[in-house]
Amino acid sequence: MLTFEHRFASLPEPLWVACQPTPVNHPALIVFNERLAEMLGMQVKPDDATLAQWFSGNQLPPGAEPRALGYAGHQFGNFVPQLGDGRALLLGEVIDQHGVRRDVQLKGSGRTPFSRGGDGRSPLGPVLREYLVSEFMAAMGVPTTRALAAVTSGERVVRQLPEPGAVFTRVTSSHIRVGTFQFAAARRDEQALKALADHVIARHYPEAASAEDPYLALLEAVLARQVVLVARWMSLGFIHGVMNTDNCSIAGETIDYGPCAFMEQFDPQKVYSSIDQGKRYAFDNQPAIAQWNLARFAETLLPLMREEGDTVVEQATEIIRRFEPLFDAEQRRLHADKLGLSPESDHAVSLMEGLENQMHQGRMDMTGTFDALTHYAETSSEQHKKALLALTTQPNQLTVWLDEWQAVQAASQDSQRLADMRRANPVIIPRNHRIQEVIDAAYEGDFGPFHTLLAVVTKPFDDSVDARRLAAPATQSEQVLRTFCGT
């Protein structure tokens, strides 16, 4: 059993609405994350039929008290004062084995007061995508929501066409977003805003409570986590797709995997989201968008801060300006790891810029390039050098870069550098076309490919036969160039 608590429910009711899930016809369990369940304190696993009932919303787990959470958000730069959980319900919070409070939420469990005319359901495809990508991110050490369960509903949902429905259960440190603060601020409800900020400080940033200005310290702490998060996204070629303020987690975790994907052929302006026609959330724009989102967060906190007028605006602005130098420092550290260099190396930035230029001009696969470079660093063999050069359309130019890299890398090469390099460069990512293959098979009732892909992406450094087969980039005919959020 999970032992639920309900701290969020102590906040003013405009921030949440009690709501029951809508039962589904024939729930069936696809997958249950037993290791995560044990971490959450579930010592005895119920049978699959019971799990299907619990995690479809047909029968609530003991102690669950479902609530839809309210939030607002800037969606593609346009402010919407009320969004909220239109197809998700917070079942409650559990304390995990590490003493960390975690939310447990159903997604796709039916309509809520925030549904705005939607059906409150989720197609099977987005559920499988989120399960695979979030568990890969966890395996890579990227702060993220986690996947606890996926259940088919036995019903059809209509998007472009009728599709099989499913319900997803996710776990995270918090479902509080920048948009949650915007929701309270837009209502001019300073009491709710203060209660929310104090709740976040107590839950996520207790060190801010003793600061001279706790709310200014909260802004600084949230910014620091977003810096780390987005830098790690970029190091893996991850494109979130919908970096709206309502998808920006106050806890600094990746949340709301919708039209997300991992870049294959390197392109700084790559976009996968079917609705991002203006490339607002393109790969290279993500740091600036994160900073923009944090500026919107700062605006909501201004009424709570100690100073007033121009002084408090200047203080908050100064913190927001710290994003760029902090991000550059974090990215430099990650670049050094990916290139097998010392963290103190003065060459990491220039070498990475050179390699990114080579990947872009030479039409190189990002993950494959770093995996091949890691093999070459480990062996210095001509065979691995040839394998790396085979990835580019411009081998002569890449050879020049390799000579520069080797001159620097050889000076700092040791077993620790190589270990750090491998941990930074996975053998496999959840490639878009592989996810689509899994979804297509599942729509035909075959979940075998899903389980196979899940097994390898949750062990992203294992060099197994299955991993190598599934790590191959998409051919021209296999490419999936657009993804959809499922709403």
C-alpha positions as CSV (number, residue, x, y, z in Angstrom):
1,M,0.0,0.0,0.0
2,L,1.0,3.6,-0.5
3,T,0.6,5.9,2.5
4,F,-1.0,9.1,1.3
5,E,-0.7,12.5,2.8
6,H,-2.4,15.7,1.6
7,R,-0.3,18.8,2.4
8,F,-1.2,20.6,-0.8
9,A,-4.9,20.4,0.2
10,S,-4.0,22.7,3.2
11,L,-3.6,25.6,0.7
12,P,-6.6,27.9,-0.2
13,E,-9.2,26.1,-2.4
14,P,-8.8,28.3,-5.5
15,L,-5.5,26.4,-6.0
16,W,-7.3,23.0,-6.1
17,V,-10.7,21.5,-6.6
18,A,-11.8,18.1,-5.3
19,C,-12.8,15.9,-8.2
20,Q,-13.3,12.2,-8.8
21,P,-11.9,10.3,-11.8
22,T,-14.3,9.0,-14.4
23,P,-14.3,5.2,-14.6
24,V,-13.2,3.5,-17.7
25,N,-14.8,0.4,-19.3
26,H,-12.1,-2.3,-19.3
27,P,-8.8,-1.3,-17.6
28,A,-5.8,-3.5,-18.2
29,L,-2.3,-3.0,-16.8
30,I,0.4,-2.4,-19.4
31,V,3.3,-1.8,-17.1
32,F,4.0,-1.2,-13.4
33,N,7.3,0.3,-12.1
34,E,8.0,-2.1,-9.2
35,R,11.3,-0.5,-8.3
36,L,9.8,3.0,-8.0
37,A,6.8,1.6,-6.1
38,E,9.2,0.1,-3.5
39,M,11.0,3.5,-3.2
40,L,7.6,5.0,-2.5
41,G,7.0,2.5,0.3
42,M,4.9,-0.1,-1.4
43,Q,6.3,-3.3,0.1
44,V,3.7,-5.7,-1.2
45,K,2.7,-5.5,-4.8
46,P,-1.1,-6.0,-5.4
47,D,-2.2,-8.2,-8.3
48,D,-2.4,-6.8,-11.8
49,A,-6.2,-6.5,-11.7
50,T,-6.1,-4.4,-8.6
51,L,-3.3,-2.2,-10.0
52,A,-5.4,-1.7,-13.1
53,Q,-8.3,-0.6,-11.0
54,W,-6.2,1.8,-8.9
55,F,-4.2,3.4,-11.7
56,S,-7.2,3.8,-14.1
57,G,-9.1,5.6,-11.4
58,N,-11.9,3.0,-11.3
59,Q,-11.1,2.3,-7.7
60,L,-9.0,4.7,-5.7
61,P,-6.0,3.4,-3.7
62,P,-6.7,3.5,0.0
63,G,-6.1,7.0,1.4
64,A,-6.2,8.8,-2.0
65,E,-8.1,12.0,-2.1
66,P,-8.1,13.2,-5.8
67,R,-7.8,16.9,-6.6
68,A,-7.4,18.8,-9.8
69,L,-4.8,21.6,-9.4
70,G,-5.4,25.1,-10.7
71,Y,-2.8,27.1,-12.6
72,A,-2.5,29.7,-15.3
73,G,0.2,30.0,-18.0
74,H,1.9,31.8,-20.9
75,Q,1.3,29.4,-23.8
76,F,3.6,30.3,-26.7
77,G,3.9,33.8,-25.1
78,N,0.2,34.4,-24.7
79,F,-1.2,34.6,-21.2
80,V,-4.2,32.4,-20.2
81,P,-5.4,33.2,-16.7
82,Q,-6.9,29.8,-16.0
83,L,-5.7,26.5,-17.3
84,G,-5.4,23.8,-14.6
85,D,-5.5,20.0,-14.6
86,G,-8.0,19.3,-17.4
87,R,-7.2,15.6,-17.5
88,A,-5.2,14.9,-14.4
89,L,-5.8,14.3,-10.7
90,L,-3.4,14.5,-7.8
91,L,-4.1,11.4,-5.6
92,G,-2.0,12.6,-2.8
93,E,1.6,12.7,-1.6
94,V,3.8,10.0,-0.2
95,I,7.1,10.1,1.7
96,D,9.7,7.9,-0.1
97,Q,12.5,5.9,1.4
98,H,14.8,8.9,1.2
99,G,12.4,11.1,3.2
100,V,11.3,13.1,0.1
101,R,7.7,14.0,-0.3
102,R,6.4,13.0,-3.8
103,D,3.2,13.6,-5.6
104,V,1.3,10.7,-7.2
105,Q,-1.0,11.8,-10.1
106,L,-3.3,10.2,-12.6
107,K,-3.2,11.6,-16.1
108,G,-6.0,10.9,-18.6
109,S,-8.5,10.0,-15.8
110,G,-11.4,12.0,-17.1
111,R,-12.9,15.5,-17.0
112,T,-12.3,18.0,-14.3
113,P,-13.6,21.6,-13.6
114,F,-10.5,22.8,-15.6
115,S,-11.2,20.7,-18.7
116,R,-12.5,23.7,-20.8
117,G,-14.6,21.4,-23.0
118,G,-12.0,18.7,-23.3
119,D,-12.7,15.0,-22.7
120,G,-10.1,14.6,-19.9
121,R,-8.7,11.5,-21.6
122,S,-5.3,10.5,-23.1
123,P,-4.6,8.4,-26.1
124,L,-2.3,5.4,-25.6
125,G,0.5,6.9,-27.7
126,P,1.4,9.9,-25.5
127,V,1.2,7.6,-22.4
128,L,3.8,5.2,-23.8
129,R,6.0,8.2,-25.0
130,E,6.0,9.8,-21.5
131,Y,6.7,6.5,-19.8
132,L,9.7,5.8,-22.0
133,V,11.2,9.3,-22.1
134,S,10.8,10.1,-18.4
135,E,12.3,6.8,-17.3
136,F,15.2,7.3,-19.7
137,M,15.8,10.8,-18.2
138,A,15.8,9.3,-14.7
139,A,18.4,6.7,-15.8
140,M,20.5,9.6,-17.1
141,G,20.3,11.5,-13.8
142,V,18.2,14.3,-15.4
143,P,15.7,15.8,-12.9
144,T,12.3,14.5,-14.0
145,T,8.9,13.2,-13.2
146,R,8.8,9.4,-13.0
147,A,6.5,6.8,-14.5
148,L,4.7,4.5,-12.0
149,A,2.1,2.8,-14.1
150,A,0.3,2.7,-17.5
151,V,-3.1,1.2,-18.0
152,T,-5.2,0.8,-21.1
153,S,-8.8,2.0,-20.7
154,G,-10.6,-0.3,-23.1
155,E,-12.1,2.9,-24.6
156,R,-11.4,5.0,-27.7
157,V,-10.5,8.7,-27.6
158,V,-10.8,10.9,-30.6
159,R,-8.0,13.2,-31.7
160,Q,-7.4,13.4,-35.5
161,L,-8.9,9.8,-35.5
162,P,-10.2,7.5,-32.9
163,E,-7.3,6.0,-30.9
164,P,-7.0,3.5,-28.0
165,G,-7.2,5.3,-24.6
166,A,-4.9,4.9,-21.6
167,V,-4.2,6.4,-18.1
168,F,-0.7,7.3,-16.9
169,T,0.4,7.5,-13.3
170,R,3.3,9.8,-12.7
171,V,5.3,10.7,-9.6
172,T,7.2,13.9,-9.0
173,S,8.6,16.1,-6.3
174,S,5.8,18.6,-7.0
175,H,3.2,19.5,-9.6
176,I,3.6,23.2,-8.6
177,R,4.6,25.3,-11.6
178,V,5.4,28.9,-12.5
179,G,1.8,28.9,-13.8
180,T,0.5,28.0,-10.3
181,F,1.9,31.2,-9.0
182,Q,0.5,33.1,-12.0
183,F,-2.9,31.6,-11.2
184,A,-2.9,33.2,-7.7
185,A,-1.3,36.4,-9.0
186,A,-3.9,36.8,-11.8
187,R,-6.6,36.6,-9.2
188,R,-4.9,39.2,-7.1
189,D,-5.2,36.8,-4.2
190,E,-2.1,37.7,-2.1
191,Q,-3.2,35.4,0.7
192,A,-3.2,32.4,-1.6
193,L,0.0,33.6,-3.2
194,K,1.8,33.9,0.1
195,A,0.5,30.5,1.3
196,L,1.7,28.9,-1.9
197,A,5.2,30.5,-1.7
198,D,5.5,29.5,2.0
199,H,4.4,25.9,1.1
200,V,7.1,25.8,-1.7
201,I,9.8,27.1,0.6
202,A,8.9,24.6,3.3
203,R,8.7,21.7,0.9
204,H,11.5,22.4,-1.6
205,Y,13.8,25.2,-0.4
206,P,13.8,25.3,3.4
207,E,17.1,27.1,3.4
208,A,15.3,30.2,1.9
209,A,13.2,30.5,5.1
210,S,16.0,31.9,7.1
211,A,17.1,34.4,4.4
212,E,16.8,38.1,4.8
213,D,14.1,38.1,2.1
214,P,12.7,34.5,1.8
215,Y,10.9,35.2,-1.4
216,L,13.9,36.7,-3.1
217,A,15.9,33.7,-2.0
218,L,13.1,31.4,-3.4
219,L,13.5,33.1,-6.8
220,E,17.2,32.5,-6.7
221,A,16.9,28.9,-5.7
222,V,14.3,28.1,-8.4
223,L,16.5,29.7,-11.0
224,A,19.6,27.7,-9.9
225,R,17.6,24.4,-10.4
226,Q,16.3,25.5,-13.8
227,V,19.8,26.3,-14.9
228,V,21.0,22.7,-14.2
229,L,17.9,21.2,-15.7
230,V,18.0,23.0,-19.1
231,A,21.8,22.5,-19.4
232,R,21.3,18.7,-18.9
233,W,18.5,18.8,-21.6
234,M,20.9,20.4,-24.0
235,S,23.7,18.0,-23.3
236,L,21.4,15.2,-24.5
237,G,19.9,17.0,-27.5
238,F,16.5,17.0,-25.7
239,I,13.8,19.3,-27.1
240,H,10.9,19.8,-24.7
241,G,8.5,21.2,-27.3
242,V,6.2,23.2,-25.0
243,M,8.2,25.3,-22.5
244,N,5.1,27.2,-21.5
245,T,5.1,28.7,-18.0
246,D,2.5,26.1,-17.0
247,N,5.1,23.4,-17.9
248,C,7.9,25.0,-15.9
249,S,8.3,23.1,-12.6
250,I,9.1,25.0,-9.4
251,A,11.0,21.9,-8.2
252,G,13.3,22.1,-11.2
253,E,12.2,18.8,-12.8
254,T,11.2,18.0,-16.4
255,I,7.4,17.9,-16.4
256,D,4.7,17.5,-19.0
257,Y,6.3,15.4,-21.8
258,G,4.2,16.2,-24.8
259,P,5.6,16.8,-28.2
260,C,9.1,16.2,-27.0
261,A,11.9,14.4,-28.8
262,F,15.7,13.9,-28.9
263,M,17.5,15.6,-31.7
264,E,19.2,13.2,-34.2
265,Q,20.9,15.1,-37.0
266,F,22.3,18.1,-35.2
267,D,20.5,21.4,-35.9
268,P,20.4,24.2,-33.3
269,Q,17.0,25.4,-34.6
270,K,15.4,21.9,-34.6
271,V,11.7,21.8,-33.6
272,Y,9.5,18.7,-33.2
273,S,6.2,20.2,-31.9
274,S,3.5,20.2,-34.5
275,I,2.2,23.5,-33.1
276,D,5.5,25.5,-32.8
277,Q,5.3,27.1,-36.2
278,G,7.4,30.1,-35.1
279,K,10.2,27.9,-33.5
280,R,9.7,29.6,-30.2
281,Y,10.8,26.4,-28.4
282,A,13.6,25.3,-30.8
283,F,16.5,23.5,-29.3
284,D,18.9,26.5,-29.1
285,N,16.1,28.7,-27.7
286,Q,15.5,26.7,-24.6
287,P,17.9,28.5,-22.2
288,A,16.5,31.9,-23.1
289,I,12.9,30.6,-22.8
290,A,13.7,29.2,-19.3
291,Q,15.0,32.6,-18.3
292,W,11.9,34.3,-19.7
293,N,9.7,31.9,-17.7
294,L,11.6,32.7,-14.6
295,A,11.1,36.4,-15.2
296,R,7.3,35.7,-15.2
297,F,7.8,33.8,-11.9
298,A,9.7,36.8,-10.4
299,E,6.7,39.1,-11.3
300,T,4.4,37.0,-9.2
301,L,6.7,37.2,-6.2
302,L,7.2,41.0,-6.2
303,P,4.2,41.7,-3.9
304,L,5.7,39.3,-1.3
305,M,9.2,40.7,-1.3
306,R,10.6,42.9,1.5
307,E,11.5,45.9,-0.6
308,E,9.1,47.9,-2.7
309,G,9.0,49.9,-6.0
310,D,12.0,50.2,-8.2
311,T,14.3,48.6,-5.5
312,V,12.5,45.3,-5.5
313,V,12.3,45.2,-9.3
314,E,16.0,45.8,-9.5
315,Q,16.7,43.0,-7.0
316,A,14.6,40.5,-8.9
317,T,16.1,41.6,-12.2
318,E,19.6,41.1,-10.9
319,I,18.8,37.5,-10.0
320,I,17.2,36.9,-13.4
321,R,20.3,38.2,-15.1
322,R,22.4,35.6,-13.3
323,F,20.8,32.9,-15.4
324,E,23.2,33.3,-18.3
325,P,26.5,33.1,-16.5
326,L,25.3,30.3,-14.3
327,F,24.0,28.4,-17.4
328,D,27.3,29.0,-19.2
329,A,29.3,27.6,-16.3
330,E,27.0,24.5,-16.0
331,Q,27.1,23.9,-19.7
332,R,30.9,24.3,-19.7
333,R,31.2,21.5,-17.1
334,L,28.9,19.2,-19.1
335,H,30.8,20.0,-22.3
336,A,34.0,18.9,-20.5
337,D,32.5,15.6,-19.5
338,K,31.1,14.9,-22.9
339,L,34.5,15.6,-24.5
340,G,36.5,13.7,-21.9
341,L,38.2,16.8,-20.6
342,S,39.0,18.1,-17.1
343,P,36.2,20.2,-15.7
344,E,38.7,23.1,-15.4
345,S,39.7,22.9,-19.1
346,D,39.8,26.2,-20.9
347,H,39.2,24.4,-24.2
348,A,35.8,22.8,-23.5
349,V,33.7,25.7,-24.9
350,S,35.7,26.2,-28.1
351,L,36.0,22.5,-28.8
352,M,32.3,22.0,-28.3
353,E,31.5,24.9,-30.5
354,G,33.7,23.4,-33.2
355,L,32.2,19.9,-32.9
356,E,28.6,21.3,-33.0
357,N,29.6,23.2,-36.2
358,Q,31.0,19.9,-37.6
359,M,27.8,18.0,-36.6
360,H,25.6,20.6,-38.2
361,Q,27.5,21.0,-41.4
362,G,28.4,17.3,-41.7
363,R,24.7,16.2,-41.0
364,M,25.9,14.1,-38.1
365,D,23.7,12.3,-35.6
366,M,24.3,13.9,-32.1
367,T,24.0,10.8,-29.9
368,G,25.9,8.6,-32.4
369,T,28.7,11.2,-32.6
370,F,29.4,11.3,-28.9
371,D,29.1,7.6,-28.5
372,A,31.6,7.1,-31.3
373,L,33.9,9.8,-29.8
374,T,33.8,8.0,-26.5
375,H,34.8,4.7,-28.0
376,Y,37.7,6.5,-29.8
377,A,38.8,8.1,-26.6
378,E,38.8,4.7,-24.8
379,T,40.8,2.9,-27.5
380,S,42.5,5.5,-29.8
381,S,42.1,2.8,-32.5
382,E,42.0,3.5,-36.2
383,Q,38.9,1.3,-36.4
384,H,37.0,3.6,-34.0
385,K,38.3,6.7,-35.7
386,K,37.0,5.4,-39.1
387,A,33.7,4.7,-37.5
388,L,33.5,8.3,-36.2
389,L,34.5,9.8,-39.5
390,A,31.9,7.6,-41.3
391,L,29.2,9.6,-39.5
392,T,29.9,12.9,-41.3
393,T,29.6,14.1,-44.9
394,Q,32.8,16.2,-44.3
395,P,35.5,13.8,-43.0
396,N,38.4,16.1,-43.8
397,Q,37.0,18.9,-41.7
398,L,36.2,16.5,-38.8
399,T,39.7,15.1,-39.0
400,V,41.1,18.6,-38.3
401,W,38.8,19.0,-35.3
402,L,39.8,15.6,-34.0
403,D,43.5,16.5,-34.1
404,E,42.7,19.6,-32.0
405,W,40.6,17.6,-29.6
406,Q,43.2,14.9,-29.2
407,A,45.9,17.4,-28.4
408,V,43.8,18.7,-25.5
409,Q,42.2,15.5,-24.4
410,A,45.5,13.5,-24.2
411,A,46.8,15.9,-21.6
412,S,43.9,15.2,-19.2
413,Q,43.1,11.6,-20.1
414,D,42.8,9.2,-17.2
415,S,40.4,6.5,-16.0
416,Q,38.2,9.1,-14.2
417,R,37.9,11.3,-17.3
418,L,36.9,8.4,-19.5
419,A,34.3,7.2,-16.9
420,D,32.8,10.7,-16.7
421,M,32.8,10.8,-20.5
422,R,30.9,7.6,-20.8
423,R,28.3,8.6,-18.1
424,A,27.7,11.8,-20.2
425,N,27.3,10.0,-23.5
426,P,24.6,7.3,-23.6
427,V,24.7,4.4,-26.1
428,I,21.0,4.8,-26.7
429,I,18.3,7.4,-26.5
430,P,14.5,6.9,-27.0
431,R,14.6,7.8,-30.7
432,N,11.5,9.3,-32.2
433,H,11.0,6.6,-34.8
434,R,11.6,3.8,-32.2
435,I,8.9,5.3,-30.0
436,Q,6.6,5.5,-33.0
437,E,7.3,1.8,-33.8
438,V,6.3,0.9,-30.2
439,I,3.1,3.0,-30.4
440,D,2.1,1.4,-33.7
441,A,2.7,-2.1,-32.4
442,A,0.7,-1.2,-29.2
443,Y,-2.2,0.0,-31.3
444,E,-2.3,-3.5,-32.7
445,G,-2.3,-5.0,-29.3
446,D,1.4,-5.9,-29.1
447,F,3.3,-4.4,-26.2
448,G,6.4,-6.5,-26.6
449,P,8.3,-3.8,-28.5
450,F,7.4,-1.3,-25.7
451,H,8.9,-3.5,-23.0
452,T,12.0,-4.2,-25.1
453,L,12.6,-0.5,-25.7
454,L,11.9,0.3,-22.1
455,A,14.5,-2.3,-20.9
456,V,17.3,-0.8,-23.0
457,V,16.6,3.0,-22.5
458,T,16.6,2.5,-18.8
459,K,20.1,1.1,-19.0
460,P,21.4,3.7,-21.5
461,F,25.1,2.8,-21.2
462,D,24.8,-1.0,-21.7
463,D,26.3,-2.0,-25.0
464,S,23.9,-4.9,-25.7
465,V,22.8,-6.4,-29.0
466,D,19.3,-4.9,-28.5
467,A,20.7,-1.5,-27.5
468,R,22.8,-1.3,-30.6
469,R,19.9,-2.4,-32.8
470,L,17.6,0.2,-31.3
471,A,20.2,2.9,-31.1
472,A,20.5,3.3,-34.9
473,P,19.3,6.6,-36.2
474,A,16.2,6.8,-38.4
475,T,16.6,6.2,-42.1
476,Q,15.0,8.7,-44.5
477,S,11.8,6.7,-44.6
478,E,11.7,6.1,-40.8
479,Q,12.0,9.8,-39.7
480,V,9.2,11.2,-37.5
481,L,9.5,15.0,-37.9
482,R,6.5,16.1,-35.8
483,T,5.1,15.0,-32.5
484,F,1.8,15.8,-30.7
485,C,0.9,16.4,-27.1
486,G,-2.2,14.2,-27.0
487,T,-4.7,16.8,-25.7
